[in-house]
Every structure is written in structure tokens, then in C-alpha cells.
Amino acid sequence: MPDISTLVVFCAATLALLVVPGPAVLYIVTRSVSQGSSAGLISVLGVHVGSVVHVAAAALGISALLAASATAFTIVKYVGVAYLLWLGVRKLMRRSEDEQTVELRVHSKRRLFWEGVLVNVLNPKTAVFFVAFLPQFADPGAGPIGPQILVLGLLWIALGMLSDGTYAMLASALAGRVRGSARARRRLDVGSGVVYLGLAAWLTTEKA
């Protein structure tokens, strides 16, 4: 079990990444704007059922990777750094006219749920967090890595549901502004880019 100080730092890093809109947040916001808060919350549930897949894969795969090769783990970490740098630069360079309009098609609750699962299972931002970030908070000296990864992953899911649920409620309440404000979207892109670059920089300072 990670100690309290580790958990506090983990929560801060997790929230910093969760609040940056990625594929899952975009899906949730789109559904909330299109069909209201209930559709958004169903989408949140689906997204974080998808997160369970990442947690299980990390608990099994990262443990094996750490045991097999520190070099391989370091390579994986720096692939994550490169991806975060790419995301940050892409956000900072993107112009407001590149934004797509929010679709307004109505989907069934079952489809909302399963699309949410699929969106997060295939979400590269979530995959990068579990492969490159999450293992930095596991301590081999504190016991088996797998159970530590599992605890951290469940904490990620709890924080993710809180963050994404907030997005769903706000998006449904502010649907018109979400669709219409190019300036707000640009400011969000700049803030997101800075967060991605900061997380990449932090990751390079952490030892595998």
C-alpha cells in the first residue's frame, strides 16, 4: 500500500491529467450537450468501466515489465514523455477554427454506455497514464507491485468519475456556450497544452 504522501502526490498528478480534455472528456461533453446530464452521466459510467481494463492491464503487465527489465520500463516511460510533449505542442499550436462542432444526434442509453467503454479502452491519454505515470508511484520496497498498481488504479477511477461527472453536469447546463465560444475553446487548449508539457517535464525527473 503506498504511503499517504505518495497518495497525495498521485492524486494531484491524476487530477492535473484528468481535467485536461481528451477523447473521453470530449465524448462525455458531446453526449451531455446533445442529450442532457443523464446521458452524460451514463457516458461517464461507460468510460470508467473502460478504465477497469487499463487498471487490470497495468496491474498485470507493469508488474511483469518491472520484474523483467528496468531498461524496457525506462523506454516505455520515455515513449510516454514523447507522447505528452506531442499532445502539449499540438494543443498550443491548434487554431480555434480546427475545432469541430458538437454533434447533436441522439443515442440510446445502451449505446451511450458501450461507446463510453470503447472510447476509454482505446484512449491513448489513459493508456499513457497507466503505462508511464502510474508505475512511478509504486514502491517495490513496500511489497508486491501488482496490488499497489490496483489501489492506485481504483483511486484513478474514483477521481475520474468525479472529474468527468463534473464535466457532464457543466456541459449540459452550459450547452450553448460549449458549442459557441471559440475564445473559450482556445484558452482551454492553451491551458491543456501547458499541463501536458508540465507533466512530461515532471515525468522525466522521476526514476523508474
C-alpha positions in Angstrom: 0.0 0.0 0.0 1.5 3.4 -1.0 2.1 5.8 1.9 0.0 8.9 2.4 2.5 11.4 0.9 2.7 9.2 -2.2 -1.1 9.1 -2.5 -1.3 12.9 -2.2 1.2 13.5 -5.0 -0.6 10.8 -7.1 -4.0 12.5 -6.6 -2.5 15.8 -7.7 -0.9 14.4 -10.8 -4.1 12.4 -11.6 -6.3 15.4 -11.3 -4.0 17.5 -13.4 -4.3 15.0 -16.2 -8.0 14.3 -15.8 -9.1 17.9 -16.1 -7.3 18.2 -19.4 -9.9 17.4 -22.1 -9.1 14.2 -24.1 -11.1 11.8 -26.1 -13.2 10.6 -23.1 -14.0 14.1 -21.9 -14.9 15.2 -25.4 -17.3 12.2 -25.7 -18.9 13.0 -22.3 -19.3 16.7 -23.1 -20.7 15.9 -26.5 -23.3 13.5 -25.1 -24.2 15.9 -22.3 -24.7 18.8 -24.7 -26.7 16.6 -27.1 -28.9 14.7 -24.6 -28.6 16.3 -21.2 -26.9 15.4 -17.9 -28.4 11.9 -17.6 -26.8 10.9 -20.9 -23.6 12.5 -19.8 -23.5 10.5 -16.6 -24.3 7.2 -18.4 -21.3 8.0 -20.6 -19.2 8.7 -17.5 -20.1 5.2 -16.2 -19.2 3.6 -19.5 -15.9 5.5 -19.7 -14.8 4.2 -16.3 -15.8 0.7 -16.9 -13.3 1.1 -19.7 -10.8 2.3 -17.1 -11.1 -1.0 -15.4 -9.4 -2.6 -18.4 -6.5 -0.3 -18.1 -6.2 -0.9 -14.4 -6.2 -4.7 -14.9 -3.6 -4.5 -17.7 -1.4 -2.2 -15.6 -1.6 -4.4 -12.5 -0.6 -7.5 -14.5 1.7 -6.1 -17.3 3.6 -3.4 -15.4 4.5 -5.9 -12.7 5.9 -8.3 -15.3 7.7 -5.5 -17.1 9.4 -4.2 -13.9 10.4 -7.7 -13.0 11.8 -8.4 -16.5 13.8 -5.4 -17.4 14.4 -1.9 -16.0 15.6 -0.8 -19.4 12.4 -1.8 -21.1 10.4 0.1 -18.4 12.6 3.2 -19.0 11.9 3.0 -22.7 8.2 2.8 -22.1 8.4 5.8 -19.8 10.1 7.9 -22.4 7.6 6.9 -25.0 5.0 8.3 -22.6 7.1 11.5 -22.2 7.3 11.9 -26.0 3.5 11.4 -26.4 2.7 14.0 -23.7 5.1 16.5 -25.4 3.4 15.9 -28.7 0.0 16.5 -27.1 1.1 19.7 -25.5 2.6 21.2 -28.6 -0.4 20.1 -30.6 -2.8 21.8 -28.2 -0.7 25.0 -28.2 -0.4 25.2 -32.0 -4.0 24.3 -32.8 -6.1 27.2 -34.1 -9.7 27.7 -33.0 -11.1 27.0 -36.5 -9.7 23.5 -36.2 -12.4 22.7 -33.6 -15.3 20.6 -34.8 -18.9 21.4 -34.0 -20.6 19.3 -31.4 -22.8 16.6 -32.9 -26.4 16.5 -31.9 -27.5 13.0 -32.8 -29.5 11.2 -30.1 -28.3 7.7 -29.0 -29.9 5.1 -26.7 -28.6 4.6 -23.2 -27.1 1.2 -24.0 -25.2 2.7 -26.9 -24.0 5.6 -24.8 -22.7 3.2 -22.2 -20.9 0.9 -24.6 -19.5 3.7 -26.7 -18.1 5.2 -23.5 -16.4 1.9 -22.6 -14.8 1.7 -26.1 -13.7 5.3 -26.1 -11.7 4.9 -22.9 -10.3 1.4 -23.7 -8.9 3.0 -26.9 -8.0 6.3 -25.2 -4.2 6.9 -25.6 -4.2 9.5 -22.8 -5.4 7.0 -20.3 -3.0 4.3 -21.6 -0.1 6.7 -21.3 -1.0 7.4 -17.7 -1.2 3.8 -16.7 1.9 2.7 -18.6 4.2 5.7 -18.0 2.9 7.6 -15.0 1.2 5.3 -12.6 4.2 3.0 -12.0 6.3 5.9 -10.7 4.1 5.8 -7.6 4.6 2.1 -6.9 7.4 1.2 -4.5 9.0 -2.3 -4.9 10.3 -2.0 -1.3 6.7 -1.7 0.0 5.6 -5.1 -1.3 4.3 -6.6 -4.5 3.8 -4.1 -7.3 0.5 -5.5 -8.6 -1.6 -4.7 -5.5 -0.1 -1.2 -5.4 -1.0 -0.6 -9.0 -4.5 -1.9 -8.3 -5.0 0.5 -5.4 -3.7 3.5 -7.4 -5.8 2.5 -10.4 -9.0 2.3 -8.3 -8.2 5.8 -6.9 -7.8 7.0 -10.5 -11.2 5.7 -11.4 -12.8 7.4 -8.3 -11.2 10.7 -9.2 -12.0 10.2 -12.8 -15.7 9.7 -12.1 -15.7 12.9 -10.0 -13.9 15.0 -12.7 -15.9 13.6 -15.6 -19.2 13.8 -13.8 -18.5 17.5 -13.2 -17.8 17.9 -16.9 -21.1 16.2 -17.7 -23.2 18.4 -15.4 -21.5 21.7 -16.5 -21.7 20.8 -20.2 -25.4 20.1 -20.0 -26.0 23.3 -18.1 -23.9 25.4 -20.5 -24.6 23.6 -23.8 -24.9 26.8 -25.9 -21.7 28.3 -24.7 -19.8 25.0 -25.1 -20.8 25.0 -28.8 -20.3 28.6 -29.5 -17.3 30.2 -27.8 -14.2 29.9 -29.9 -12.3 32.1 -27.5 -13.1 29.8 -24.5 -12.0 26.8 -26.5 -8.7 28.4 -27.4 -8.0 29.3 -23.8 -8.8 25.7 -22.8 -6.3 24.5 -25.5 -3.5 26.7 -24.2 -4.1 25.6 -20.6 -4.3 22.0 -21.7 -1.0 22.3 -23.6 0.8 23.8 -20.6 -0.5 21.0 -18.3 0.7 18.3 -20.8 4.1 19.8 -21.1 4.4 20.2 -17.3 3.5 16.6 -16.8 6.1 15.5 -19.4 8.8 17.5 -17.7 7.9 16.1 -14.3 7.9 12.5 -15.6 11.5 12.9 -16.9 12.7 13.7 -13.3 11.2 10.5 -11.9 13.3 7.4 -11.5 11.9 4.1 -12.7 
